[in-house]
Amino acid sequence: MHSLLLRYISVFFLMFVITNLAWGQETTEESRNTETTNPSSLSLGALKISPQNEITLDGKLDENIWKNARIATDFTQRIPNDGAPASEKTEVQVVYSNDALYVGIRAFDSAMDSVAATLFRKDGAAYSDWVYVSIDSYSDNRTSFNFAVNPRGVQKDILIFNDSNEDKRWDAVWETKTTILENSWVAELRIPLSQLRFDTDKTEQSWGINFQRRLARKEEISFWSPTPQDASGLVSLYGELTGIKELPKINRLEITPYASSDLTKAPGDDKNPYYNANDWNGSIGADIKYSLTPDLTLTGTINPDFGQVEADPAVINLSAFETFFPEQRPFFLEGTDIFEFGRTKTHNTFGNPLVFYSRRIGRRPQGNASNSGIDPQYTDVPSQTTIASAAKLSGKTDNGFSLGILNAFTLREKAQFQTTTNTDGSVSVEPPTNYFVGRVKQDFDGGQTTVGAYGSAVNRSIRADYLSQSLHNSAYIAGLDFEHSWKDREWILSGTLSGISVNGSKEAIAATQRSSARYYNRVDADYLSVDPNKTNLSGYAGELSIGKFGGDHWRGSLTYSTVSPGYEVNDIGFENRADYHALSYFLSYQESSPELFRFYKLWAFAGHGWNYGGDLINNYYRTGAFFQLKNLWSFNYNAGFNGKSYLDRLSRGGPVAERAKDWNFNININSDQTRKVSFNIGTSHRSDVSGEFDHSYWTGLEIRPATFIQLSISPQFSIEKDTDQYVTSSEDPSAQNTYGNRYVFADIDKSTLSTSIRLDWTFTPSISLQTYVRPFITSGNFYNYKEFTAPYDYKFAVYGEDRGVIQKNNDVYTVDPDGAGTAPSFTFEEQDFNFKSIQTNAVFRWEYQPGSIFYLVWQQDQSHKSVHNDFRLGRDIKRLFDTKPTTVFLLKFSYWFGS
């Protein structure tokens, strides 16, 4: 039934795409102009450059056309004095040719010796003055392409979507030159029209536009078209750019082929036939962008290479849940806004699971030779799944219809193995898989209302082997969402609804039912049970939110979320748990021009959650504040407590336990960030009635010894005591209070020190060297092994003290839970750990021409595990550096063909 419903939704989804695409082609010019009219009263006309008077991009603005072009000036502050005139004068002019938009900006300054002209890598966030050009070429009041430049010519490009959300990972190919004069600094930008998206069938363009200036020493932000702090949007407040006429058809074709080579030097066992002390690899591929229509762009990649991407930090995960790491691969970063679905514009801290997590594509292989029934002595397993190809089709028509489609195909991966009898062979560890994601949205009423649909499919070609017992053959998600705003977007009502269907063998679906996200096998859940004969699992999720996101002082939201027990998106999304209803509410008050402070904001929020069996699994209350002083120092705090609630995941399929009531707070202090040396310091603390606690301390130091060097150091130290760390479970019919199983826990003392040290050295806006060192040391001491004794309570019996006998022999514990009684004994291994690692990275980046980049990368990783259960800094560092490192050298060369 659920599969049939999902098929009907998928058919509706396809019809919706086709119908709107056809409608977008047939809409009349008159109706388009009506829908895209920008409400702002500010307007700026652009002059066209004649063929005989082309502009030389030199940052001087000395061509005749600049003398005749209209000037946008009279900027208005947003921060700190909302609505006041900007403290320094800025002038902006716009002219255009048949292939590019040119913007000239003069940023006057009464204290030129204090201009923040820092040199750093593109898209960096160092201390600097900036000027921004923001273009809503869709004229939808929701989306804009933003191009920023600082006094030294450093570039930054940002995509704004949904009127105010920023995607800083968006990249465009454009040029700029700057000059610093006696009373001002000048920026001249050339933005190829191929980097914008607009309807080339129009004889005259009318785009939304705004200009922004950021004055670093005053932390002042001002706009040409006023953008007050009490507004909930940005793009909807833009002015209008007019006068762009009779543009030729633009051939938007970009091809970026690459070639790379890497050498990996790693320690290993010389007896291992797969070990190579010097492992050379090479790769070639290409990225492609092509405009199928003026509205739709096809982006493709063949054999993508991500060798220059920063590695994930080291972690120790003692929970049953997966650790989330953000996406860092360029192909998947760009255009992520198009595929966003399932999370409303809200302050909700619970929320629905993430339906699209691009790191599933090209993930580490999920199988291994041992699970296949083979007992290998040596194995050679790929570190990641090969992405053979991937493509995205995205764009937005002039009638407000947006479309995003992504398809990626990954290859079968095999592990080579050799047995103890020297028998060689191979076994599949990841099947060939196709990933599909589709997203459509339609704007109404100038972008104040949007309605959308989402669909995704994962299809694996699994052979009749062990992988079929753990992986799904297919997984489908379909959903609808909407957003409606009123009162100048001050109020927003939004909602989502989605359904899933996963299909596979009986063993795979049974494993999904037992997974930590749902625990259908929970012994005390009368509403859940494992069906060993199922070959399909389905579920739904939804969210409804109403909130006030604009206005002078008061803002807030109220959100309801629900996720059914059978909801499973981990084939292409990210989900740590299903089976809950949640209600959360948020209220804040802010003052942008107070007497004693520069700015302050106060807030309070709370949330309550229940599983589908009615257990209260979340019951929290929080409050906090942020204050910025007149001298640009700031501090913030959060404090809260958790009321009575229950833990239905603590025993990992066992009975529900009461959660020990706790309190928590954190505070953070930031010095004046405009200084050459600045810092922050903070601490957080949590404690509960069982004696459990978490204490963390951190600091951060930022140093700018020169305008082209930035150094940051950010150490953090934490100590924890957990009184309910899960260890194992053992079947025992005599344990009647806990449904025929004994659930073993322990106290654990854990200490962790982590640090990130980053040094950036920038030679020119296009040549930079970025380095970092990340040490990580952690230890855990397990003790007081004990048994959970009372469902819906927080009670344990310590072995050897409260009941039974526990003995240790060669790192193996043997427990007799009732001494001389009839209960069977059971064993488990020592749980103590001491782990340390240090990651070192250096990336030399040279953009030798716009869009064409050369990388030289050096990476080194050292790690060490030992049986120690205590934290000793000197000993642990020494043993870490005694470990042989794994070192990677990489060269990558790409060349951009485009216009």
N, C-alpha and C positions, 0 to 999 in steps of 0.2 A: 504493500500500500504506500509506504513512504517512498520507495523507489519510483513508483508510478507518479506520485505527486511531484517529486523532483524533476522527472522527465517533462511533466507539463510546465513546470516553472522554467525549465531550460528552453522549451519551445517558445514560451512567451517572451523570454529574454532575447532570443534570436529575432523574433518578429518585431520586438521593440527596437532593436538595433537597425534592422532593415527599413522599418517604417520611418524612423527619424532621420536616417541618412537620406532617404528619398525626399522627405519633407524639407531637409536642409538644402537640397538641390533646387527645389521648386518654389521656395519662398520668394516672394517678390521683393524688389529693391525697396519699395515703400514700407513694407512690414518690417524689414530689417532695420531701416533707419529709425523706425518708431521704437523698436525694442532696445536699441543700443544708445539712445540719447543719454549723455552724461548730465546729471543734474547740477553739476558745479557751474557757478557763474564765471569763474576764471577761464580765460581762453588765451592761447598763444598761437599765432600763425607762423608757419614755416616757409622759408623762401627756397626756391629750387635753384641749384647751381647749374649754370650754363656750361655746355661741353668745353668751351674755351677758357673757362675760369675755374678749373679744378682746384681743390684744396690740398695743400701740402700739410700733412699731419706733423706739426712741429711744436705745438703748445704755445704758439705766438698769437694766433687770431689776427693776423695782419693782412688777410685777403680782403678785397673790397666788399665781398658779400657780407662779411661780419659787420661792416660799418652800416649796412642797410637793414640787417635782420632785426626783428622786434626783440625786446629785452624783457625777460621775466625777472622781477625783483620784489622788494618789500616782503621778505620772508617773515613768518610768524613762528614764535617759539611754541614747542610742545613741552620741552623740559629745559630749564626748571620752572620758568615763569609762564605757565600755560596761557596762551593768547596774547602775550606781550610781543612787541617787535623784536626781531633778532638783534643781538648786540653788535653784530658785524654785518656789513653789507655784502650781498651776493647778487651777481648778475648772470643770467643764463640765456643763451640764444640757441635756436635750432634751425638748421638748414638741411637740405637733402639732395641726393642725386638719384639716378635710376637704380642704384644698387646699394646705397648706404644712407644712414641717418648720421649727421654730424652734429655734435653738441659742443658748444663753447661755454666754459664756465670761468668767471672771474670771482675769486674768493678774496675779498678785501679783508685786511686785518690791521688793526691799530697797534699790534704788538708782534711784528713779524719775527722777532727773535724768539718768540714763544710758540710759534707754529709747530705743531707736532708732526714732523716730517720723518717718520720712522720707515726704515726699509725692511721688508719681510716678504715672505712667500705669498703668492696669490691666494686669496680667500682666507688669509690669516686674521687673527683677532688681536693683534698687538695694539698698544697705545698709539693712536694716530688721529689726525684730522681726516675728514672724508667729505666728498660731495657725491650725491646719488642722483641718477636719472632713472625714473620709474615709468614704464610704458605699459598701458593697458591696451594693447593692439587688438585684442579680442573685442574691446568695448563692452565687456560683460559685467563691469563693476565688481569683479571677484578675483581676476587673475592679472598679474603684471610681471613683466620682465624687468629686473633691476640691475643696473650697471653702476658700480661705485669705483672711485679712484681716490688715492690719497696724494699729498703733495710730491711724493717721490715716484709716482706712476704705478704704484701697486694696485692691482685690480681685485675686485670682488664682484661676483655675480650671484644673484639670489632670485629665486622664483617665489612669488607670493600667490597663494591659492586660498580659496574660501574667504576672500576679502582681507584676511589678516594673518593666516598661517604662513610661516617662512620655511622654504626648503633651501638651505644654504649649500646643498650638495649639487645643485643645478649648475651646469657649466655651459658657457657660450664661447665662441671664438670672435674676439673683437680687439680693437687696438686703441691705444691712448698715448698721448704725450703730455708732459707737464713742464712748466717752468716756474721758478720762484723769483719774484720781482721785489722791489723795495717796499711796496705797499700792498701787495697781493700775491697770490699764487694762481696760476692759470692751468686749466685742464682742457684738452681738446680730445674728444672721443669720436671714433668712427665705429658705428654699430652697423654691420652688414644687415640689410633687410632680410637676408636668408636666416638670420638668427631670431627673427620675430615671426609671429603667426598672425596673418590677417587675410582678408578676402581680396585677392588681386583682381576680381571681376569688377570691383567698384571703380568708378572713374575718379572719385575723390574720397580720401580717407578722413575719418574723424576718430581720433584715439584719445583715451584717457591718458593724462600725463601729470607727473608731479616731480618736484626737485627737492632734495633734502640736503642739509648741511649739518655736519657734526663737528663741533668745536671741542676738542679733547680737554684742554686745560680747564674749561668751565663746565665740562660734561653737559654741554648745551646741544639740543637737537631742535632744528627749525625746518619748516616746510614752506614752499611757495604757496600751495593750496592748503589752507589751514587744516591741521589734523589734531584736534584737541584730545586731551587725555581721557575725557569722558565719552569719546566716541568708541564704538565697539569694532569698527572696521577701519581699513586704510584705503583700499582700492576704490571703494565707493565714494571717497571724498576727493578724488583726483580732479584736476582741471581738465581742459580740453585742448588737444593739439589739432589744428586745422591747416588747410592749405596744401596738403600733400595730394597731388593730382597726377593722373595718367601714368601710373607706374607700369612698367613692362612686366610681362610674365617672368617670374623669378624661378630659375632652375636651382632648386634646393637639393643639391647632391653633394654629400660629403663622404669621403672614403679615407679611412685612417688605417693603413696596413702597419703591422708591427713585426719585429723580429726580436727574439730574446734568447739569451743563453745563460745558464746558471751552473755553478759548481757547488756541490755540497760535500763538506769534509766532516765526517762524524765518527765518534768512537764506536767500536763494535767488536764482535767475536770473529777472529780470523778463521775459525772453523765453520762459520756460517757461510754456506755457498752463495748466499744472496748479499753478503756484505761487500761493499766497495768503499775503500777509504776515500777515494776521490770519484764522486759520482757526477758525471757531466750530463746535462740535458739541454736541449734546444727546442724552440717552438716558433711557429709563425702563425699569423692570423690577421684578422682585420675587423674593424668596426665600420658600419655603413649607416648613413642617414640619407633618406630620399623622401621628398614630398610627393606623395601620390596625387594629392589635390592641394589647393591652397590651404585646406583646413587640416589635412591628415598627413602625418609624417611617419615613415617606416624607419625604425632603428634596428639594425641587426648586428650580430657579432658571430664570428666564426672562430672556433677554438680560442676563446678569450683567455688572456693571461693576467693574473692578479699578483704577480711576484712583488710589486712595489707596495702592496697593501700592508698596513701595520698589523702585527700579530695580536691575537687576543691575550689579555693579561692572564697570569697564572692564578688559579683558584683551587681551593679544597672544598668540595661539596659533600656535606654529610647528610643531606636531605634526600628524599625520594624524588625530588623534582629537578627538572633540567635547568641548567643555568642559561640565562638569556644573554647573548652577545649581539651588539648592534651590527648591522650590515655596513661594510666598508668598501665593497667592490664597486668601482665606478659605473659599470654598465647597469647594475641593479639600483644604484643610488639615484640616478637621474630619472626624474619623472615619477617618483614614488607617490607624489600627491594624487596622481590619477587613480591609483589602485587603493587608496585609503577607503576602508569600509568597516562598519560595525561598531564604531566608537563615536558617540555623539559629542557635540561641543559642550563640555560639561566639566565640572570640578570633581567628578566621581572618581574615587580612588579604587573602586572594585572593578567595574566595567566588564565588557564582554571580551572573550579571547581574541587574539590577533589572527584574523582569517588568512592574511598573506604575510608570510615570513620568508623573504627571498633567500635566506641562507639555507633553506631546505634544498634549493637547487644547487647541485655540486657539493653536497654534504659529504662528510666522511662516510665510507662504506659501512653499512649497518650489519653485515654478516662477518663471520670469521671461520677459519678452518676448523677450530675446535668444536664449534656448534654443529658442524656438518657431519659429525660422527667420526672424524679423522683425529688421530692422536699425533699431531706433527711435532717434530723436534725443532725445525726451523720454518719460518714463514716470511713471506715478502708481501705485505699488504699495501695497496696504494693509500696515500694520505688523504686523498679526496677523489670524488667522482668526476670524471671528465665531462665537461659541457661541450658537446659536439657543436651545437649551434643554439642561438637564442635570438628572438626577434620581438620587437614591440611596435605596435601600431597605435598612435595616439594623436589627439588633436581635438579642436573645438570649432564647431561651425558658427557662422555669424548669428544663427537663431538661438544660440545658447546650448546646443547639444554637444556634449563632450563624450569622447570614446577612448577607451584604453584596452588594448589586447596584448597579452604577452604569451609567447609560447617558447618553451625551451625543451631540448632533448638531451638527455645524458646517456652515456654509453654503459654497456655492461662492464663491470670491473671484476677481475679475477685475482685471487691470491695464489701465489706459488708456494708450494710446501715441500718439505722433505721429511720423511718419517725416520724413526730410529733404525730402520732396516735399510736406510739410504734409498728408499723409493721416492721418486719425484712425481709431482702432479700439480694440478691446479683445481681450484674450486671457486665458484661464483660467490662474491661477497656483496654485490649490488647489481640488481637487474637493470636492463634498459628501461628508462622511464621518460614519459612525456608529461610536462607540466603546462597547463593552460590556465590563464587568468583573464577574465573579461570584466570590464566596468563601463557603464554608461550613466550619464547624468543629463538632466534637462533643467535649464534655468527658466524661470518665469518672472515677470514683473521686474525686469532690470536686475535679476540675480537675487531678489529678496526671498524667492522660494525656489528650492531645488528638489527634484525627485530623481532617484537613481536606482539602478539594479546592479547586482554583482553575481558573477558565476565563476567557478574554478573547477578544474578536473585534473586528477592525477591518475595516470594509467601505467601500470608496470607490466612488463612481459616476464612473468616469473615462470621458470621451468618447474617441473615436478621434483623439487629438491627441498632442502631444509628451510630455504628462505620463505617458502610458501606458508610455513608454520608461524612466521612472525610478521611478515609484511602483507599489507593489503594489496589485492589485485587492482583496485580502483577506489577513488575517493572523490566525492562531489560535494560542492557547496553552492547554494543559490540563495540570494537574499535581495531585499528591497530596503531602501532608506529614504528619508525626507528631511528637509530643514525649512522652516518658515520663520521669517523675521518681520518685525513691525516696529513702529515708532523709531524710524531712522536706524534700524538694526539694533536698537537697544535691547529688545526682548527677542529671544529665540526659542522656538519649540522644535525639537528634533527627535527622530526615532529610527530604529533599525529592527529588522526581523530577518532571520536567516535559518535555513535548514540544511542538514548534512546527511549524506549516505555513504558509508564505507562498506566495501565488499571484499571478501576473501575466504580462505579456508576456515573450517570450524576451529582449528587451532589458533589461527591468527585473530579471529573475532573473539574467541575466548580470552586470549591474552589482552586484547583491547578492553574487554569488560573488567579484567582484573587489574588494569594499569592504575598507577597512582592518581590519575586524573579523575577516577570514578569509583574504584573499589566496589564493583558489583558483588564481590565475595565478602563484603563486610558482615561479620557474624551476627550483629544485632540490628541489621537493617531489614525490616519486614517488607519494605517497598522495593528492595533490590535483590536480585539473584542472578547467578551466572547460568545462561542457557548454553550448554556445550554443543548444541546442534545448530546454532545460528550461523549463518554465513553473511549476515548483513546487520549493521548497526546504524540507527538513525537517531536524530535529535534536533533540537531547535534552540535558538538563543534570540533574545530581544532586549531592547533598551528604549526607554522613553524619558526625555528630559525637557524641562522648561527652566529657563534661566534669564536673568537680567545681567547683560554683559557690557552695558554702557551706562552713562549717567554720571552725575557729579561725584557722588560719594558711595552710595550703597549698591552692592552687587551681590548676586547669589544664584543658587541653582538647587533644583530638586530632581533627583534621578532615580528611576527604578530599573533594575537589570534582572534578567533571569537567564539561566543556562540549564537546560535539562540534563539529566544524568548521561544520556546517550550522545551528547554533542561531542564530536571528535574532529579536530581540525589539524592535528599535528603532522599529517602528510604534507601539507603545504603552509600551515599556519603555526602558531605557537600558543599552547594551552597547558597550564599547569593543573587546573582543576575544572571540573564541570559540577553539576548538581548543586545549584544555589539560586536563591532569590536574594536580592540586595536592595536596600533603600539607603540613599546617601543624600545629605544636604549640606550646603555651604553658604556662608554669609560673610561678607567683608565690608569694611569701611576704609576709604582712603581719603587723604587730604594732600592736594598737590601744592598748596602754598600756605603751609602753617607758619605760625610766628616763630616757634622755637626750633623747628626742623626745616630741612629742605623738602622733605617728603616723608610721609609715613603711611603705613597700611596695617590694619588690624583684621584678623580673620578668625573664624571658628567653623569647624566642620565635624560631622559625625556620620557614622554608618552602622547599619545593622544588617546582618545576613542570616539566612536560614537555609539548610539543605532541604531537599524535597521530602524528607521525613519529618520536618518541623523542628529539628534541633537548631538552636541559636548558635551559629558558628562564628559570628562577628558582632562585636558590640563595643565600638570605640568612640572616644570623644577627644577632640583636639582643638587647641587654640594656638595662635601665634601672632607675630608682628614683625614688621620691617621698618626700620627708621634710618634715614640718611640725614646726617648733620650738615650744618652750613659749611663746615670745613671739608666736606666730601668723605668723611669717615661714615661708616654704616655698621649696623648690627641687626641681627634678626634672631628670633627664638621660636621654638615650637615646644609645646608641652601637652601632655594628655594622659589618659588612662584607659584601660580596657575593663569594662564591667564584666559581670558574670556571663560566661559563654562556654561553648564546648568545642573539643577538638575531635573531628571525625576522621582525621588523617594521621593522627599521632602513632597509632599502633599498626598502621599500614595493612588495613583489612581486618583489624581486631576491633574490640568494643570502643565506643565513644568515651572520651575522658573529659572531665571538667578542666577548663583552662584556669590556671592560677592567675588571679587578678594582679595586674601590674600597673606601674606608672612609668612615664618616660619624659625626657626633655632633651633638647639640644640648643646650643647657642653658638653663633658664629660672629666674629668681629672682623671687619675689613678696614684697612687703612686707606688713605687717599691714593686711589689707583693712578692718579696723574703724575705721581712722583717717580723718579728714576728707580727708587727702591720702594717697594710696597709689600704688604704681607696680609695674610689672614690667619686667624687662629680660632679653633673651635673645639667643642667637646659635646659628646652625647652620652646619655646614661639611661639604662632601663633596669628595673628591679621588680621582682614579684614576691608574693607572699611565701613561695616555696624556698626562697633563698637563691633563686636564679638571678643572674645579673649580666649586663653587657656594659662595658665602659670603653669609649673610644676617644682618642685625642688626636688632633691633626693640626697641621700648620702648612702654610704655603708662602713661599718667598719668590717674588718677581723682581728681577734685576735687569736694567737696561744700561750696561756700561758704555754703549755707543749706539748710535741710531740704527746700526745694522746688526746688532747682536742682542738677542733676548735669552735670558737664562731663567729657568723656573725649577724650584725644588719643592716637592710636596709630600713629606713623610706622614704616615699615619700609623698609630699603634693602638691595638685593642686587646683587652683581656675579657674573657667570658667565662661564666660558669653556667652550664646547662644541667638541669636536674631531670630531664626527660629525653635523653638521647637514645633513640631506638637502636637496638643491637641485633636481635633476632627473635624468632618465635619457634616453639616446639610443640608438637601435637601431644596432648595428654588428656585422655577421657576423664581423669579424676579432677581436672581443673574446671569444675562445674561453674564457678562464678564467672569465668572468662570463656565460656562456651567451648570447652574441650581443647583449649590451647593455652600455653604459657607464653606471655609476651615479655621479653627481657629488655630492660633499659639500663642506663648507667648515668652517673654524674660524669661530667667532663669539664676539665679546666683547659681552656684554649687560649693561646697567645699568638698574635699575628703582627708582624711589622711589614709594611709595604711602603715603597717610595718610588716616585717618578722624578727623574732628573732629565730635563730637556734643555738642549742648547741649540739655538737656531742662528745660523750665520748666513746673511744674505748679501750677495755681491752686487747684483743688479735686480730689478723687478722680475727678471726672467731666469736668474741663476741663483740657486740657494742650496744650502747644506743643512739638513735637519737631523739631529741626533737625539737619542734618548737612552737612558739606562733605567731598568725597572727591577730592583731587588725585591724578593718576596720570601719571607721566612715565617713559618707557622708550625706550631706543635700542639698536640692534644694528649691529655692524660685521662684515660678512662678509669673509673673506680666506682665503688659501691654498686656493683652489678645487682640488679633487683628485678622484681616481678610486679607487673601491674595487677592489682587485686580487686578493684571495685569499679565496674562500669558506671559512667556518669558521676564519677568522683575523681579525686586526684590523690590516690593512695597507692603506695608501693611497699613491698616487703623485701628488705635487703638480704641477699643470700649470705649465709654464714652468721648473720646477726638475728634477723627476725624469723627466718625459716631456712631449712635445708643446709647443705654443705657445698662449698665451692673450693676447688683446688686447681692449681695451675701447674702445668708440666710442659716445658719446651714451647712456650707461647700458645698453648692450648688450654682453655678452661674446661673443666668438667663440673657439671652442676647436678647434684642430687637434690631435687626441690623439696623433699619431705624427709630427708635423713633416712631413718630406718623403715620408712613407709614403703608402699608398693609403687609409687610414682616412678616412671622410667627416668634414668639419667639422660643428659644430653650435653653436647659439647659445642664450643664456638672458639674461634681464634682470637688472639690478642688484638685489640682495637687501637692501641696507642700509635701515634704517628709523629714524625718530625720531617717536614718537607721544606726545602728551600730551592729557589731558582733565581736566576738573574738573566734578564733579556736585554740585549744591547742591539741597537739599530742605528744605521746611518744611511740617509738617502740624499744623494746628490741629484738635483733636478735642474735641467736646462731646457727651457722652452726656446729653442733656437729660432723659431718663427711661430706666429700665432697658430696654436693647435698642434704643433709638432714638438715632441718632447723626447729628450734623452734622459734615461735613468741609470744611475750606478748605485747599487744597493749592497750593503754589507750587513748581515744579521748574524748574531751569535746567541746561543741559548745554552745555559748550563743549569743542571738540576741535580738534586741529590736527595735520596730518602734514607732514613736511618731508623733504628729501633728506639731512639731516645724519645722520651715523652715530656721533656722539659724544654724551656726556651733559654738558650744561652747565646747571646749575640756573637761574642768573640769566637766560640767554638763552631757555631753554625756557619759563620762567614768563612772561616778557615777551611772547613770541609767542603763548602760550596766551591771555592776556588781551587781545591785540589781535584775537582772533577773535570774530566776532559770535556771541552765544549763541542757543540755542533755548530758549524760555521757555514754560512751560505753567501756566495758572491753572485750577483746578478747584473747583467747588462740588458737594457731594453731600449729599443730605438723605434719610434713611431713617426710617421709623416702624414700630415693632414693635407688632403686635396679638397678644395672647396672654394667658395667665393664669398 
